[in-house]
Amino acid sequence: MEDQKIPTPALVSFGITRQCDLKCKHCYSDAGEREADELSTEEAKRVISDVAELGARLIILDGG
């Protein structure tokens, strides 16, 4: 099997959590209660580090 290079993402949008009780009219997020399978803080930090190592030029964080 050949080694395959992962392409460098230009932009990554990461919805950290669905949990939010503000209900802002301008918000497009489908927020509400926290999902049972959401990543822990440490897992989310690892994802962000991995994305940065891939060379992403822009990481958008939302949620919460």
PDB file of N, CA, C, O and CB in Angstrom:
ATOM      1  N   MET A   1       0.845  -1.185   0.000  1.00  0.00           N
ATOM      2  CA  MET A   1       0.000   0.000   0.000  1.00  0.00           C
ATOM      3  C   MET A   1       0.890   1.248   0.000  1.00  0.00           C
ATOM      4  O   MET A   1       1.834   1.347   0.784  1.00  0.00           O
ATOM      5  CB  MET A   1      -0.961  -0.002   1.229  1.00  0.00           C
ATOM      6  N   GLU A   2       0.584   2.180  -0.871  1.00  0.00           N
ATOM      7  CA  GLU A   2       1.382   3.400  -0.979  1.00  0.00           C
ATOM      8  C   GLU A   2       1.044   4.373   0.140  1.00  0.00           C
ATOM      9  O   GLU A   2      -0.091   4.434   0.613  1.00  0.00           O
ATOM     10  CB  GLU A   2       1.162   4.067  -2.338  1.00  0.00           C
ATOM     11  N   ASP A   3       2.070   5.144   0.561  1.00  0.00           N
ATOM     12  CA  ASP A   3       1.814   6.206   1.526  1.00  0.00           C
ATOM     13  C   ASP A   3       1.028   7.304   0.830  1.00  0.00           C
ATOM     14  O   ASP A   3       1.393   7.747  -0.258  1.00  0.00           O
ATOM     15  CB  ASP A   3       3.142   6.762   2.128  1.00  0.00           C
ATOM     16  N   GLN A   4      -0.041   7.734   1.458  1.00  0.00           N
ATOM     17  CA  GLN A   4      -0.845   8.808   0.895  1.00  0.00           C
ATOM     18  C   GLN A   4      -0.691  10.041   1.763  1.00  0.00           C
ATOM     19  O   GLN A   4      -0.822   9.976   2.985  1.00  0.00           O
ATOM     20  CB  GLN A   4      -2.333   8.394   0.781  1.00  0.00           C
ATOM     21  N   LYS A   5      -0.408  11.174   1.116  1.00  0.00           N
ATOM     22  CA  LYS A   5      -0.261  12.427   1.834  1.00  0.00           C
ATOM     23  C   LYS A   5      -1.640  13.050   2.043  1.00  0.00           C
ATOM     24  O   LYS A   5      -2.448  13.106   1.116  1.00  0.00           O
ATOM     25  CB  LYS A   5       0.675  13.398   1.069  1.00  0.00           C
ATOM     26  N   ILE A   6      -1.903  13.513   3.255  1.00  0.00           N
ATOM     27  CA  ILE A   6      -3.157  14.200   3.556  1.00  0.00           C
ATOM     28  C   ILE A   6      -3.038  15.624   3.036  1.00  0.00           C
ATOM     29  O   ILE A   6      -2.082  16.322   3.374  1.00  0.00           O
ATOM     30  CB  ILE A   6      -3.476  14.178   5.096  1.00  0.00           C
ATOM     31  N   PRO A   7      -4.000  16.075   2.212  1.00  0.00           N
ATOM     32  CA  PRO A   7      -3.913  17.445   1.708  1.00  0.00           C
ATOM     33  C   PRO A   7      -4.039  18.468   2.835  1.00  0.00           C
ATOM     34  O   PRO A   7      -4.755  18.245   3.811  1.00  0.00           O
ATOM     35  CB  PRO A   7      -4.995  17.691   0.660  1.00  0.00           C
ATOM     36  N   THR A   8      -3.344  19.580   2.690  1.00  0.00           N
ATOM     37  CA  THR A   8      -3.386  20.645   3.690  1.00  0.00           C
ATOM     38  C   THR A   8      -4.711  21.389   3.583  1.00  0.00           C
ATOM     39  O   THR A   8      -5.040  21.915   2.520  1.00  0.00           O
ATOM     40  CB  THR A   8      -2.193  21.623   3.512  1.00  0.00           C
ATOM     41  N   PRO A   9      -5.476  21.439   4.675  1.00  0.00           N
ATOM     42  CA  PRO A   9      -6.740  22.178   4.629  1.00  0.00           C
ATOM     43  C   PRO A   9      -6.473  23.681   4.682  1.00  0.00           C
ATOM     44  O   PRO A   9      -5.620  24.136   5.444  1.00  0.00           O
ATOM     45  CB  PRO A   9      -7.665  21.754   5.794  1.00  0.00           C
ATOM     46  N   ALA A  10      -7.198  24.445   3.878  1.00  0.00           N
ATOM     47  CA  ALA A  10      -7.065  25.904   3.909  1.00  0.00           C
ATOM     48  C   ALA A  10      -7.827  26.480   5.094  1.00  0.00           C
ATOM     49  O   ALA A  10      -7.378  27.437   5.725  1.00  0.00           O
ATOM     50  CB  ALA A  10      -7.575  26.526   2.593  1.00  0.00           C
ATOM     51  N   LEU A  11      -8.985  25.892   5.392  1.00  0.00           N
ATOM     52  CA  LEU A  11      -9.848  26.388   6.458  1.00  0.00           C
ATOM     53  C   LEU A  11     -10.519  25.204   7.133  1.00  0.00           C
ATOM     54  O   LEU A  11     -10.973  24.276   6.465  1.00  0.00           O
ATOM     55  CB  LEU A  11     -10.906  27.386   5.909  1.00  0.00           C
ATOM     56  N   VAL A  12     -10.581  25.238   8.455  1.00  0.00           N
ATOM     57  CA  VAL A  12     -11.280  24.216   9.226  1.00  0.00           C
ATOM     58  C   VAL A  12     -12.242  24.913  10.167  1.00  0.00           C
ATOM     59  O   VAL A  12     -11.854  25.811  10.915  1.00  0.00           O
ATOM     60  CB  VAL A  12     -10.284  23.307  10.012  1.00  0.00           C
ATOM     61  N   SER A  13     -13.492  24.498  10.126  1.00  0.00           N
ATOM     62  CA  SER A  13     -14.509  25.015  11.051  1.00  0.00           C
ATOM     63  C   SER A  13     -14.828  23.901  12.042  1.00  0.00           C
ATOM     64  O   SER A  13     -15.261  22.819  11.647  1.00  0.00           O
ATOM     65  CB  SER A  13     -15.812  25.496  10.285  1.00  0.00           C
ATOM     66  N   PHE A  14     -14.616  24.165  13.323  1.00  0.00           N
ATOM     67  CA  PHE A  14     -14.749  23.150  14.371  1.00  0.00           C
ATOM     68  C   PHE A  14     -15.818  23.596  15.357  1.00  0.00           C
ATOM     69  O   PHE A  14     -15.609  24.537  16.122  1.00  0.00           O
ATOM     70  CB  PHE A  14     -13.391  22.908  15.100  1.00  0.00           C
ATOM     71  N   GLY A  15     -16.960  22.923  15.337  1.00  0.00           N
ATOM     72  CA  GLY A  15     -18.025  23.179  16.306  1.00  0.00           C
ATOM     73  C   GLY A  15     -17.707  22.415  17.583  1.00  0.00           C
ATOM     74  O   GLY A  15     -17.944  21.210  17.669  1.00  0.00           O
ATOM     75  N   ILE A  16     -17.178  23.109  18.562  1.00  0.00           N
ATOM     76  CA  ILE A  16     -16.680  22.474  19.781  1.00  0.00           C
ATOM     77  C   ILE A  16     -17.793  21.808  20.585  1.00  0.00           C
ATOM     78  O   ILE A  16     -17.609  20.716  21.123  1.00  0.00           O
ATOM     79  CB  ILE A  16     -15.971  23.496  20.644  1.00  0.00           C
ATOM     80  N   THR A  17     -18.942  22.465  20.664  1.00  0.00           N
ATOM     81  CA  THR A  17     -20.072  21.922  21.411  1.00  0.00           C
ATOM     82  C   THR A  17     -21.376  22.484  20.863  1.00  0.00           C
ATOM     83  O   THR A  17     -21.398  23.560  20.266  1.00  0.00           O
ATOM     84  CB  THR A  17     -19.937  22.239  22.914  1.00  0.00           C
ATOM     85  N   ARG A  18     -22.444  21.757  21.067  1.00  0.00           N
ATOM     86  CA  ARG A  18     -23.775  22.262  20.733  1.00  0.00           C
ATOM     87  C   ARG A  18     -24.357  23.020  21.925  1.00  0.00           C
ATOM     88  O   ARG A  18     -25.340  23.745  21.776  1.00  0.00           O
ATOM     89  CB  ARG A  18     -24.715  21.102  20.315  1.00  0.00           C
ATOM     90  N   GLN A  19     -23.771  22.861  23.083  1.00  0.00           N
ATOM     91  CA  GLN A  19     -24.338  23.394  24.309  1.00  0.00           C
ATOM     92  C   GLN A  19     -24.342  24.921  24.325  1.00  0.00           C
ATOM     93  O   GLN A  19     -23.288  25.554  24.258  1.00  0.00           O
ATOM     94  CB  GLN A  19     -23.572  22.868  25.500  1.00  0.00           C
ATOM     95  N   CYS A  20     -25.532  25.504  24.415  1.00  0.00           N
ATOM     96  CA  CYS A  20     -25.684  26.945  24.517  1.00  0.00           C
ATOM     97  C   CYS A  20     -27.131  27.245  24.892  1.00  0.00           C
ATOM     98  O   CYS A  20     -28.059  26.648  24.345  1.00  0.00           O
ATOM     99  CB  CYS A  20     -25.284  27.655  23.182  1.00  0.00           C
ATOM    100  N   ASP A  21     -27.312  28.156  25.809  1.00  0.00           N
ATOM    101  CA  ASP A  21     -28.676  28.495  26.237  1.00  0.00           C
ATOM    102  C   ASP A  21     -29.071  29.924  25.872  1.00  0.00           C
ATOM    103  O   ASP A  21     -30.069  30.439  26.374  1.00  0.00           O
ATOM    104  CB  ASP A  21     -28.808  28.304  27.736  1.00  0.00           C
ATOM    105  N   LEU A  22     -28.287  30.570  24.992  1.00  0.00           N
ATOM    106  CA  LEU A  22     -28.550  31.977  24.686  1.00  0.00           C
ATOM    107  C   LEU A  22     -29.670  32.189  23.670  1.00  0.00           C
ATOM    108  O   LEU A  22     -30.400  33.174  23.775  1.00  0.00           O
ATOM    109  CB  LEU A  22     -27.299  32.618  24.175  1.00  0.00           C
ATOM    110  N   LYS A  23     -29.830  31.297  22.689  1.00  0.00           N
ATOM    111  CA  LYS A  23     -30.890  31.400  21.673  1.00  0.00           C
ATOM    112  C   LYS A  23     -30.837  32.714  20.894  1.00  0.00           C
ATOM    113  O   LYS A  23     -31.880  33.318  20.640  1.00  0.00           O
ATOM    114  CB  LYS A  23     -32.251  31.260  22.331  1.00  0.00           C
ATOM    115  N   CYS A  24     -29.659  33.158  20.516  1.00  0.00           N
ATOM    116  CA  CYS A  24     -29.503  34.406  19.756  1.00  0.00           C
ATOM    117  C   CYS A  24     -30.188  34.286  18.396  1.00  0.00           C
ATOM    118  O   CYS A  24     -30.021  33.281  17.706  1.00  0.00           O
ATOM    119  CB  CYS A  24     -28.003  34.753  19.571  1.00  0.00           C
ATOM    120  N   LYS A  25     -30.942  35.285  18.016  1.00  0.00           N
ATOM    121  CA  LYS A  25     -31.668  35.267  16.749  1.00  0.00           C
ATOM    122  C   LYS A  25     -30.724  35.259  15.549  1.00  0.00           C
ATOM    123  O   LYS A  25     -31.052  34.690  14.508  1.00  0.00           O
ATOM    124  CB  LYS A  25     -32.598  36.467  16.665  1.00  0.00           C
ATOM    125  N   HIS A  26     -29.560  35.881  15.685  1.00  0.00           N
ATOM    126  CA  HIS A  26     -28.624  35.967  14.570  1.00  0.00           C
ATOM    127  C   HIS A  26     -27.751  34.724  14.414  1.00  0.00           C
ATOM    128  O   HIS A  26     -27.026  34.610  13.426  1.00  0.00           O
ATOM    129  CB  HIS A  26     -27.748  37.170  14.743  1.00  0.00           C
ATOM    130  N   CYS A  27     -27.802  33.812  15.344  1.00  0.00           N
ATOM    131  CA  CYS A  27     -26.920  32.641  15.340  1.00  0.00           C
ATOM    132  C   CYS A  27     -27.482  31.547  14.431  1.00  0.00           C
ATOM    133  O   CYS A  27     -28.661  31.203  14.509  1.00  0.00           O
ATOM    134  CB  CYS A  27     -26.734  32.100  16.776  1.00  0.00           C
ATOM    135  N   TYR A  28     -26.617  31.006  13.567  1.00  0.00           N
ATOM    136  CA  TYR A  28     -27.020  29.935  12.661  1.00  0.00           C
ATOM    137  C   TYR A  28     -26.801  28.549  13.268  1.00  0.00           C
ATOM    138  O   TYR A  28     -27.200  27.546  12.676  1.00  0.00           O
ATOM    139  CB  TYR A  28     -26.256  30.050  11.357  1.00  0.00           C
ATOM    140  N   SER A  29     -26.187  28.487  14.412  1.00  0.00           N
ATOM    141  CA  SER A  29     -25.876  27.208  15.040  1.00  0.00           C
ATOM    142  C   SER A  29     -27.133  26.536  15.569  1.00  0.00           C
ATOM    143  O   SER A  29     -28.034  27.196  16.087  1.00  0.00           O
ATOM    144  CB  SER A  29     -24.872  27.400  16.169  1.00  0.00           C
ATOM    145  N   ASP A  30     -27.184  25.230  15.434  1.00  0.00           N
ATOM    146  CA  ASP A  30     -28.293  24.447  15.985  1.00  0.00           C
ATOM    147  C   ASP A  30     -27.941  24.089  17.428  1.00  0.00           C
ATOM    148  O   ASP A  30     -27.707  22.924  17.752  1.00  0.00           O
ATOM    149  CB  ASP A  30     -28.570  23.151  15.125  1.00  0.00           C
ATOM    150  N   ALA A  31     -27.907  25.096  18.277  1.00  0.00           N
ATOM    151  CA  ALA A  31     -27.450  24.921  19.653  1.00  0.00           C
ATOM    152  C   ALA A  31     -28.590  24.479  20.565  1.00  0.00           C
ATOM    153  O   ALA A  31     -29.767  24.605  20.229  1.00  0.00           O
ATOM    154  CB  ALA A  31     -26.835  26.217  20.176  1.00  0.00           C
ATOM    155  N   GLY A  32     -28.215  23.973  21.697  1.00  0.00           N
ATOM    156  CA  GLY A  32     -29.170  23.499  22.693  1.00  0.00           C
ATOM    157  C   GLY A  32     -28.430  22.784  23.800  1.00  0.00           C
ATOM    158  O   GLY A  32     -27.583  23.365  24.479  1.00  0.00           O
ATOM    159  N   GLU A  33     -28.756  21.520  23.975  1.00  0.00           N
ATOM    160  CA  GLU A  33     -28.130  20.709  25.021  1.00  0.00           C
ATOM    161  C   GLU A  33     -26.837  20.078  24.503  1.00  0.00           C
ATOM    162  O   GLU A  33     -26.665  19.864  23.303  1.00  0.00           O
ATOM    163  CB  GLU A  33     -29.104  19.613  25.513  1.00  0.00           C
ATOM    164  N   ARG A  34     -25.944  19.789  25.430  1.00  0.00           N
ATOM    165  CA  ARG A  34     -24.688  19.110  25.094  1.00  0.00           C
ATOM    166  C   ARG A  34     -25.010  17.703  24.600  1.00  0.00           C
ATOM    167  O   ARG A  34     -25.854  17.014  25.172  1.00  0.00           O
ATOM    168  CB  ARG A  34     -23.720  19.060  26.328  1.00  0.00           C
ATOM    169  N   GLU A  35     -24.337  17.287  23.541  1.00  0.00           N
ATOM    170  CA  GLU A  35     -24.484  15.928  23.019  1.00  0.00           C
ATOM    171  C   GLU A  35     -23.664  14.958  23.870  1.00  0.00           C
ATOM    172  O   GLU A  35     -22.590  15.313  24.355  1.00  0.00           O
ATOM    173  CB  GLU A  35     -24.043  15.857  21.531  1.00  0.00           C
ATOM    174  N   ALA A  36     -24.157  13.762  24.046  1.00  0.00           N
ATOM    175  CA  ALA A  36     -23.481  12.763  24.885  1.00  0.00           C
ATOM    176  C   ALA A  36     -22.114  12.358  24.331  1.00  0.00           C
ATOM    177  O   ALA A  36     -21.220  11.989  25.093  1.00  0.00           O
ATOM    178  CB  ALA A  36     -24.358  11.527  25.025  1.00  0.00           C
ATOM    179  N   ASP A  37     -21.948  12.426  23.006  1.00  0.00           N
ATOM    180  CA  ASP A  37     -20.699  11.953  22.404  1.00  0.00           C
ATOM    181  C   ASP A  37     -19.728  13.080  22.039  1.00  0.00           C
ATOM    182  O   ASP A  37     -18.807  12.864  21.251  1.00  0.00           O
ATOM    183  CB  ASP A  37     -21.011  11.151  21.172  1.00  0.00           C
ATOM    184  N   GLU A  38     -19.921  14.278  22.600  1.00  0.00           N
ATOM    185  CA  GLU A  38     -18.996  15.379  22.332  1.00  0.00           C
ATOM    186  C   GLU A  38     -17.618  15.070  22.905  1.00  0.00           C
ATOM    187  O   GLU A  38     -17.483  14.345  23.891  1.00  0.00           O
ATOM    188  CB  GLU A  38     -19.535  16.697  22.922  1.00  0.00           C
ATOM    189  N   LEU A  39     -16.605  15.634  22.268  1.00  0.00           N
ATOM    190  CA  LEU A  39     -15.234  15.425  22.718  1.00  0.00           C
ATOM    191  C   LEU A  39     -14.994  16.091  24.069  1.00  0.00           C
ATOM    192  O   LEU A  39     -15.610  17.103  24.401  1.00  0.00           O
ATOM    193  CB  LEU A  39     -14.247  15.964  21.682  1.00  0.00           C
ATOM    194  N   SER A  40     -14.091  15.504  24.835  1.00  0.00           N
ATOM    195  CA  SER A  40     -13.656  16.138  26.076  1.00  0.00           C
ATOM    196  C   SER A  40     -12.772  17.329  25.710  1.00  0.00           C
ATOM    197  O   SER A  40     -12.379  17.483  24.554  1.00  0.00           O
ATOM    198  CB  SER A  40     -12.890  15.121  27.004  1.00  0.00           C
ATOM    199  N   THR A  41     -12.465  18.161  26.687  1.00  0.00           N
ATOM    200  CA  THR A  41     -11.591  19.306  26.446  1.00  0.00           C
ATOM    201  C   THR A  41     -10.233  18.847  25.921  1.00  0.00           C
ATOM    202  O   THR A  41      -9.711  19.429  24.970  1.00  0.00           O
ATOM    203  CB  THR A  41     -11.414  20.128  27.732  1.00  0.00           C
ATOM    204  N   GLU A  42      -9.664  17.823  26.523  1.00  0.00           N
ATOM    205  CA  GLU A  42      -8.353  17.325  26.089  1.00  0.00           C
ATOM    206  C   GLU A  42      -8.413  16.760  24.675  1.00  0.00           C
ATOM    207  O   GLU A  42      -7.487  16.967  23.890  1.00  0.00           O
ATOM    208  CB  GLU A  42      -7.844  16.251  27.055  1.00  0.00           C
ATOM    209  N   GLU A  43      -9.488  16.050  24.337  1.00  0.00           N
ATOM    210  CA  GLU A  43      -9.639  15.517  22.985  1.00  0.00           C
ATOM    211  C   GLU A  43      -9.754  16.657  21.966  1.00  0.00           C
ATOM    212  O   GLU A  43      -9.150  16.600  20.896  1.00  0.00           O
ATOM    213  CB  GLU A  43     -10.878  14.597  22.903  1.00  0.00           C
ATOM    214  N   ALA A  44     -10.528  17.684  22.303  1.00  0.00           N
ATOM    215  CA  ALA A  44     -10.696  18.835  21.406  1.00  0.00           C
ATOM    216  C   ALA A  44      -9.361  19.548  21.205  1.00  0.00           C
ATOM    217  O   ALA A  44      -9.047  19.960  20.088  1.00  0.00           O
ATOM    218  CB  ALA A  44     -11.753  19.821  21.970  1.00  0.00           C
ATOM    219  N   LYS A  45      -8.573  19.700  22.267  1.00  0.00           N
ATOM    220  CA  LYS A  45      -7.260  20.329  22.140  1.00  0.00           C
ATOM    221  C   LYS A  45      -6.358  19.529  21.213  1.00  0.00           C
ATOM    222  O   LYS A  45      -5.594  20.105  20.438  1.00  0.00           O
ATOM    223  CB  LYS A  45      -6.603  20.476  23.511  1.00  0.00           C
ATOM    224  N   ARG A  46      -6.443  18.199  21.287  1.00  0.00           N
ATOM    225  CA  ARG A  46      -5.635  17.349  20.398  1.00  0.00           C
ATOM    226  C   ARG A  46      -6.053  17.537  18.935  1.00  0.00           C
ATOM    227  O   ARG A  46      -5.204  17.604  18.047  1.00  0.00           O
ATOM    228  CB  ARG A  46      -5.772  15.857  20.802  1.00  0.00           C
ATOM    229  N   VAL A  47      -7.363  17.623  18.691  1.00  0.00           N
ATOM    230  CA  VAL A  47      -7.853  17.847  17.326  1.00  0.00           C
ATOM    231  C   VAL A  47      -7.310  19.169  16.792  1.00  0.00           C
ATOM    232  O   VAL A  47      -6.828  19.235  15.661  1.00  0.00           O
ATOM    233  CB  VAL A  47      -9.406  17.843  17.287  1.00  0.00           C
ATOM    234  N   ILE A  48      -7.388  20.217  17.606  1.00  0.00           N
ATOM    235  CA  ILE A  48      -6.891  21.533  17.188  1.00  0.00           C
ATOM    236  C   ILE A  48      -5.390  21.469  16.892  1.00  0.00           C
ATOM    237  O   ILE A  48      -4.931  22.035  15.899  1.00  0.00           O
ATOM    238  CB  ILE A  48      -7.177  22.594  18.281  1.00  0.00           C
ATOM    239  N   SER A  49      -4.637  20.795  17.732  1.00  0.00           N
ATOM    240  CA  SER A  49      -3.188  20.637  17.496  1.00  0.00           C
ATOM    241  C   SER A  49      -2.924  19.863  16.217  1.00  0.00           C
ATOM    242  O   SER A  49      -2.037  20.225  15.444  1.00  0.00           O
ATOM    243  CB  SER A  49      -2.519  19.923  18.683  1.00  0.00           C
ATOM    244  N   ASP A  50      -3.682  18.806  15.989  1.00  0.00           N
ATOM    245  CA  ASP A  50      -3.503  18.001  14.776  1.00  0.00           C
ATOM    246  C   ASP A  50      -3.806  18.825  13.521  1.00  0.00           C
ATOM    247  O   ASP A  50      -3.077  18.750  12.532  1.00  0.00           O
ATOM    248  CB  ASP A  50      -4.408  16.755  14.821  1.00  0.00           C
ATOM    249  N   VAL A  51      -4.877  19.602  13.571  1.00  0.00           N
ATOM    250  CA  VAL A  51      -5.246  20.450  12.427  1.00  0.00           C
ATOM    251  C   VAL A  51      -4.155  21.494  12.176  1.00  0.00           C
ATOM    252  O   VAL A  51      -3.801  21.757  11.027  1.00  0.00           O
ATOM    253  CB  VAL A  51      -6.618  21.147  12.677  1.00  0.00           C
ATOM    254  N   ALA A  52      -3.628  22.082  13.235  1.00  0.00           N
ATOM    255  CA  ALA A  52      -2.555  23.068  13.093  1.00  0.00           C
ATOM    256  C   ALA A  52      -1.312  22.421  12.487  1.00  0.00           C
ATOM    257  O   ALA A  52      -0.652  23.024  11.641  1.00  0.00           O
ATOM    258  CB  ALA A  52      -2.216  23.701  14.458  1.00  0.00           C
ATOM    259  N   GLU A  53      -0.986  21.197  12.915  1.00  0.00           N
ATOM    260  CA  GLU A  53       0.178  20.487  12.368  1.00  0.00           C
ATOM    261  C   GLU A  53       0.013  20.183  10.889  1.00  0.00           C
ATOM    262  O   GLU A  53       1.000  20.115  10.156  1.00  0.00           O
ATOM    263  CB  GLU A  53       0.414  19.192  13.131  1.00  0.00           C
ATOM    264  N   LEU A  54      -1.230  19.998  10.440  1.00  0.00           N
ATOM    265  CA  LEU A  54      -1.487  19.761   9.017  1.00  0.00           C
ATOM    266  C   LEU A  54      -1.232  21.012   8.184  1.00  0.00           C
ATOM    267  O   LEU A  54      -1.105  20.939   6.962  1.00  0.00           O
ATOM    268  CB  LEU A  54      -2.923  19.288   8.811  1.00  0.00           C
ATOM    269  N   GLY A  55      -1.156  22.171   8.863  1.00  0.00           N
ATOM    270  CA  GLY A  55      -0.858  23.402   8.163  1.00  0.00           C
ATOM    271  C   GLY A  55      -2.066  24.252   7.833  1.00  0.00           C
ATOM    272  O   GLY A  55      -1.983  25.121   6.966  1.00  0.00           O
ATOM    273  N   ALA A  56      -3.183  24.027   8.499  1.00  0.00           N
ATOM    274  CA  ALA A  56      -4.385  24.826   8.237  1.00  0.00           C
ATOM    275  C   ALA A  56      -4.066  26.299   8.435  1.00  0.00           C
ATOM    276  O   ALA A  56      -3.409  26.672   9.407  1.00  0.00           O
ATOM    277  CB  ALA A  56      -5.558  24.395   9.162  1.00  0.00           C
ATOM    278  N   ARG A  57      -4.530  27.137   7.512  1.00  0.00           N
ATOM    279  CA  ARG A  57      -4.249  28.571   7.569  1.00  0.00           C
ATOM    280  C   ARG A  57      -5.253  29.284   8.473  1.00  0.00           C
ATOM    281  O   ARG A  57      -4.952  30.345   9.019  1.00  0.00           O
ATOM    282  CB  ARG A  57      -4.278  29.183   6.158  1.00  0.00           C
ATOM    283  N   LEU A  58      -6.451  28.702   8.635  1.00  0.00           N
ATOM    284  CA  LEU A  58      -7.495  29.333   9.438  1.00  0.00           C
ATOM    285  C   LEU A  58      -8.307  28.261  10.136  1.00  0.00           C
ATOM    286  O   LEU A  58      -8.795  27.335   9.487  1.00  0.00           O
ATOM    287  CB  LEU A  58      -8.408  30.227   8.564  1.00  0.00           C
ATOM    288  N   ILE A  59      -8.459  28.369  11.447  1.00  0.00           N
ATOM    289  CA  ILE A  59      -9.302  27.459  12.235  1.00  0.00           C
ATOM    290  C   ILE A  59     -10.376  28.302  12.893  1.00  0.00           C
ATOM    291  O   ILE A  59     -10.080  29.211  13.668  1.00  0.00           O
ATOM    292  CB  ILE A  59      -8.465  26.655  13.312  1.00  0.00           C
ATOM    293  N   ILE A  60     -11.627  27.994  12.576  1.00  0.00           N
ATOM    294  CA  ILE A  60     -12.766  28.709  13.162  1.00  0.00           C
ATOM    295  C   ILE A  60     -13.348  27.818  14.261  1.00  0.00           C
ATOM    296  O   ILE A  60     -13.731  26.675  14.009  1.00  0.00           O
ATOM    297  CB  ILE A  60     -13.861  29.066  12.066  1.00  0.00           C
ATOM    298  N   LEU A  61     -13.409  28.346  15.460  1.00  0.00           N
ATOM    299  CA  LEU A  61     -14.002  27.629  16.592  1.00  0.00           C
ATOM    300  C   LEU A  61     -15.351  28.248  16.904  1.00  0.00           C
ATOM    301  O   LEU A  61     -15.476  29.469  16.989  1.00  0.00           O
ATOM    302  CB  LEU A  61     -13.071  27.669  17.843  1.00  0.00           C
ATOM    303  N   ASP A  62     -16.371  27.396  17.076  1.00  0.00           N
ATOM    304  CA  ASP A  62     -17.664  27.918  17.498  1.00  0.00           C
ATOM    305  C   ASP A  62     -18.325  26.949  18.458  1.00  0.00           C
ATOM    306  O   ASP A  62     -17.896  25.805  18.606  1.00  0.00           O
ATOM    307  CB  ASP A  62     -18.572  28.178  16.287  1.00  0.00           C
ATOM    308  N   GLY A  63     -19.372  27.423  19.104  1.00  0.00           N
ATOM    309  CA  GLY A  63     -20.115  26.608  20.059  1.00  0.00           C
ATOM    310  C   GLY A  63     -19.898  27.092  21.466  1.00  0.00           C
ATOM    311  O   GLY A  63     -18.892  27.724  21.788  1.00  0.00           O
ATOM    312  N   GLY A  64     -20.855  26.783  22.286  1.00  0.00           N
ATOM    313  CA  GLY A  64     -20.713  27.075  23.702  1.00  0.00           C
ATOM    314  C   GLY A  64     -21.248  28.356  24.181  1.00  0.00           C
ATOM    315  O   GLY A  64     -21.156  28.657  25.371  1.00  0.00           O
TER     316      GLY A  64
END
